[in-house]
């Protein structure tokens, strides 16, 4: 398999510096170094050395850090006449790269006393996004789907939904009005025949997730767009410009994407990284790594999730409603119907006894449920109970599971130029994390003390460098808390593995003489005669 290379414009470049032999470019602030994304763990990193200076060099060294530059390790070396390094990551992570050169006189640049500055950052991401696609019901020629997508490095603007009429060869693209991690879309398919609907999305590293579902025949609706007198003016969406998906008839089982999500009505929260806004993939893949042709729309900003979806923490909650044209005495009955299988089946859940908003809802457990209210007058007029296949008035997801939090490695206490700093690592996963879900606390090693935050809530980046203030005792414990959007809290502490010793000093004493301010004698008579 051929290895992909980082574009030459982003390669590590070496130049001449006197009298310190060959030098890297002037140090750049780490925040200004571009971050690249790659979907393979093996790739080449090109570098350039002026041919006239190669004779002065013995080797070029590649140094790597996977903790935001807190620690650096020599990864590999190569002669100066080689065009690139080959890097193989052991796991998905963010890697910083820097170069050092060793000349023929044994001098290193940068030297051991200089601070290492990254020249490149690469996020290795080999996992495809999680994509759930479900039917949101059909009425006549109308079709509706809902989706939920998650990925730590998601390119949300790449989401594409297409449909195909049963028996047809062409795929038509659905216009998505609002891009969101959890969203829905309704369109007129121009026919009540069964439909095949497929969705595709990718992350910034180019990993692709696909999902395909079948929508049944459209049920009669009142009124029906397809059956109205203006139906001839309702043109279906334009055909896709090309074969965006691989033809299902020619797709082999080996090429099918693996199922990365659980059944639609019960979405697992585990191993779901927090979402991040989209960005184009800057890598140029080699020919054998290119994805199958797929035309992605231009990235769009992600608005808030549609109001038809609610996320709640508890199975019991109050739901507000209103009844139109209720008459002078109001409705005679207000009933709540619930579906736990995407609208395929509906069950009467409860009745609002006082028929005044809100209604008390009690759902059977965690999961995604469709809700419909049915209000009727004393004469029996009003809403009809939902039928199989009818879309809900609102979706409600019950999430009472706290985020999963682990410490993949113990906190690292800095030494040398990093003295007074502690590198803290964590892995937090949940489908519903806000933008800044992580708060880190400290307390003295002895029990009974309160936890104190080291700073404000932060992004779920997996690591941070803490500048330890002077009032912190030498032995402490750390606690990492992660809260999701509905308030579930997951946490982990160092109390199970031992304290963090932030004071790494090793005092050594020696006698240097008498205090000049002290009074001294001339010694005894005996000693003076000896």
SEDOGU-592499 format. One record per residue (C-alpha): x, y, z; residue in three letters. Coordinates in steps of 0.02 Angstrom, whole numbers, plus 50000, padded with zeros to 5 digits. Example, Ala and Ser with C-alpha at 12.3 -4.5 7.8 and 13.67 -1.06 7.14 Angstrom:
REM residues 2
506154977550390ALA506844994750357SER
END
This chain:
REM residues 530
500005000050000UNK500685017149953UNK500925029850090UNK500115046850073UNK501255061950086UNK500935078850160UNK500925092250026UNK502615100149993UNK501955117150040UNK501675110350215UNK503295100550227UNK504625103050358UNK505915114850283UNK507725116150341UNK508895130550304UNK510655136650340UNK511075146450495UNK512785152350549UNK513715148950657UNK512505135750724UNK512545124950568UNK510885119450490UNK509345126750572UNK507475124550565UNK506385139450521UNK506215152850655UNK505135145950797UNK503285149050771UNK502005149850907UNK501155133050924UNK499435140950901UNK499935147250728UNK500525130450663UNK499215123050546UNK498345107050599UNK498155093550468UNK497015078150469UNK497435060850405UNK496425044850401UNK497915032850397UNK499175029750535UNK500635028550413UNK501165043150305UNK502705052350242UNK503285069450300UNK504365077950166UNK505765089850214UNK506965100450114UNK508825103250140UNK509835115050032UNK510925103449924UNK512445114549953UNK512295111750141UNK512045092950144UNK513895089450162UNK513895098450331UNK512525087250401UNK512655069750470UNK510795066550497UNK509075074450513UNK508025069350664UNK506125068950677UNK505465073050851UNK503665069550901UNK502525075151042UNK500765068751077UNK500455079651231UNK500405097051154UNK502285099251160UNK502465095251344UNK503665081051308UNK504625077051149UNK505365060551092UNK506565056650951UNK505565045850829UNK506715042550682UNK508245048750589UNK508695049550406UNK510185055150300UNK510045073250238UNK509935067450056UNK508285058250087UNK506685067750040UNK505555062850185UNK505245054150351UNK504055039450367UNK502955040750521UNK501865026950593UNK500655031550732UNK500215018550862UNK498475025650891UNK497295039450840UNK497905055550920UNK498575072950887UNK500425073050847UNK501615087750843UNK503185086650737UNK504855095650746UNK506565092750669UNK508325093150739UNK509925091750639UNK511585084050687UNK513085090750593UNK514725081850557UNK515515089950710UNK514215082150825UNK513235098250858UNK511345097550876UNK510145111050821UNK509075115750912UNK510195111551059UNK509625102351214UNK509465118951304UNK508295126551174UNK506415124851180UNK505715113651045UNK504425122050934UNK503245111950822UNK503335114350634UNK501795103850597UNK500285096250686UNK499355081050621UNK497765073350692UNK497685054850649UNK495865049350639UNK495475032150568UNK493675030550630UNK492175035050521UNK490795046050591UNK489265038650676UNK487745040850563UNK485965035950607UNK484615038150474UNK482775034650515UNK481085036650433UNK480085051450497UNK478485045550412UNK477625047050243UNK476025055450188UNK475555053950006UNK477035059349901UNK477835067750051UNK479335059350133UNK480245063350294UNK481845057050372UNK482815061450527UNK484655059150563UNK485925059750702UNK487785061450667UNK489285062150783UNK491165062950762UNK492585071750849UNK493155079650685UNK491535080250588UNK491355089650423UNK489505093250444UNK489395102250278UNK489755085850188UNK488065078350236UNK487115072750080UNK485415064150073UNK484735056349912UNK483215045849870UNK482715033749733UNK480965028549682UNK480695009849691UNK481245002249524UNK482095018149458UNK483925020049412UNK484185038349453UNK484515045849624UNK483815062949671UNK484645074449795UNK483665080849945UNK483905099249984UNK484395100750167UNK483745117050236UNK484575115850407UNK486185106650445UNK486265100050622UNK486975085450718UNK485185079950754UNK483985085450618UNK482575080950501UNK482015085150324UNK480375083550229UNK480185084250041UNK478965080049902UNK479545064449809UNK478235066549672UNK477555049049702UNK476815038549841UNK477835023349786UNK479105015849907UNK480755025149916UNK482555020649954UNK483445034450048UNK485305035350081UNK486405047550175UNK488265050350177UNK489405061150284UNK491265062150312UNK492485069150439UNK493925080950410UNK495125066450386UNK494055059550243UNK493275044650334UNK491545041350262UNK489965034750343UNK488435029250243UNK486695023350289UNK485245017250181UNK483425014650231UNK481795010550141UNK480235021250158UNK478575012250129UNK477155018150019UNK476455035050065UNK474865034050168UNK473355044550115UNK473415062250183UNK472165076250197UNK472575086650104UNK473845077549995UNK475095087849897UNK475175074549762UNK473285073949745UNK472925092549746UNK472355102149595UNK474065110549586UNK475025094249591UNK475655096549414UNK476615111849470UNK477545102449607UNK479135096949519UNK480265084449609UNK482035089649654UNK483325089149513UNK484275073249480UNK485995071549556UNK487335076949435UNK488285060749449UNK488405043749531UNK488745050549703UNK488555033549787UNK489195016949728UNK487815007749637UNK486994996149762UNK486874982249634UNK488754982149609UNK489244984749791UNK490124969849866UNK489914964650045UNK491744968350081UNK491524986450029UNK489994989650135UNK490315001550280UNK490264993250449UNK488774997150559UNK489405010450679UNK487785013750768UNK486505003950871UNK484665001550825UNK483845018250784UNK482685019050932UNK484025016351063UNK485585026351027UNK487105021851131UNK488065035951212UNK489665026451236UNK491185029451128UNK490375044451047UNK491605058651035UNK491085076251052UNK490695085150895UNK491815098450810UNK491425110650667UNK491875105650488UNK493505109650397UNK494175103450229UNK495425089250226UNK497125096650177UNK497955080050134UNK498185073949957UNK497805055349959UNK498765043149851UNK497775034849709UNK497465018649802UNK496765028149952UNK495535039349862UNK493715037449910UNK492425033049780UNK491745048249685UNK490565058349789UNK490085076449763UNK489955085149931UNK489095102049947UNK490045117050010UNK490215117050199UNK488855126450292UNK488755132650468UNK487795121450586UNK486265129750663UNK485405123650819UNK484485107250811UNK482665108250752UNK481375112150885UNK480455095850844UNK481775086550945UNK481935087651133UNK483285080651245UNK482825077251427UNK483745069751576UNK482295060951663UNK480935049251603UNK479645059951694UNK479405077951637UNK478085091151600UNK477625094651419UNK476725110651373UNK475395110651238UNK473965120751167UNK472305115751090UNK471615126350949UNK469745128550919UNK469375120051084UNK467645127751105UNK466965136951257UNK467145121951373UNK468855116551309UNK469295098951251UNK468415084051326UNK469975072951320UNK471835075651291UNK472785059451266UNK474635056051238UNK475195042751114UNK476985036451113UNK478025026950985UNK479665018651029UNK480055011950855UNK480125027350746UNK478245028950717UNK477945011350655UNK476815007750804UNK475885019150924UNK475225016051100UNK474125026651211UNK475215031651357UNK474155042851468UNK472775055851478UNK472885073551546UNK471535072951679UNK471295091851699UNK471515094851510UNK472555110351549UNK474375112151493UNK475605105151542UNK475365086351533UNK476425075051643UNK477405062751536UNK478155046751604UNK479175036851477UNK479755018851502UNK481625022151501UNK483095028951402UNK482955030251214UNK482125040451077UNK480225041751077UNK478965049650961UNK477525058951046UNK475805063850981UNK474415072751075UNK472605068951028UNK471275081351085UNK469395078151061UNK467805087351101UNK466315079951195UNK465515075951026UNK467035065750973UNK467715078450849UNK469555083050844UNK471205074350817UNK471315056550755UNK472465044450847UNK474105041850753UNK474185026950637UNK475675015650598UNK476905025650494UNK476275042750550UNK477655054850602UNK477635061250781UNK477255079050829UNK478905079250923UNK480385067950959UNK481015066151137UNK482665057851182UNK482895052651363UNK484725053151414UNK485075048851596UNK486795040951570UNK488285051551626UNK489755054051509UNK491125040851512UNK492765047851580UNK494435038851594UNK496245044051622UNK497265035151488UNK498885039751577UNK499385047351742UNK499655066251754UNK501435071151707UNK502365083651815UNK503525094751715UNK505385096851746UNK506695108651676UNK505885121851568UNK504185114251612UNK504435115151800UNK502865121151886UNK501725113351756UNK500675097551755UNK500055088851597UNK498325081351628UNK497565068351512UNK495795061551493UNK494605053351371UNK492775058551382UNK491405051651270UNK489565055751258UNK488345059451117UNK487765075751195UNK489265085751251UNK489235104851246UNK490695115051180UNK491585116351348UNK491055101151451UNK492645097851552UNK493105105251720UNK494655099751818UNK494805101552006UNK496185099252135UNK496265096852322UNK497635092852448UNK498065074552473UNK497315074052647UNK495455070752649UNK494095082652702UNK494635097052590UNK493515104652458UNK493865102552273UNK494435118652189UNK494365121451999UNK496015124451911UNK495105135651788UNK493475138051691UNK492625124051592UNK493655118951441UNK493465109951275UNK493535091051267UNK495275090551191UNK495905076151297UNK497345085251379UNK497855101751455UNK499385109751533UNK499075116951707UNK500195130651773UNK500195126251957UNK499955141752066UNK501115144452216UNK499765141152346UNK499565122952293UNK500335110352416UNK501655098152354UNK500505082852354UNK498755084252281UNK497355074552198UNK496505079052034UNK494695076651983UNK494025077851805UNK492175081251783UNK491255080551617UNK489455086651603UNK488295083651456UNK486975095551390UNK485615089351509UNK486695089651665UNK487285071651683UNK489015071851761UNK490395059051738UNK492015060251836UNK493655051851880UNK494915055452017UNK496715051352056UNK496215045952231UNK496195027752173UNK497965027952102UNK498905039652219UNK499275058152236UNK500075069452108UNK501735075752176UNK501925093152102UNK503505097252198UNK504885087352111UNK506335096752191UNK507715086752278UNK508545098152406UNK510425095552432UNK511405104452567UNK513245109352586UNK514225120152707UNK514895136252633UNK515665144252789UNK515275155352937UNK513965168852935UNK514935185152912UNK513805193653039UNK514185180853175UNK515465184553312UNK517025173753304UNK518365170353433UNK520235167753418UNK520205150053483UNK520855142553646UNK522575145153718UNK523025126953694UNK522545127053513UNK523535142953483UNK525155135353552UNK525045119753449UNK
END
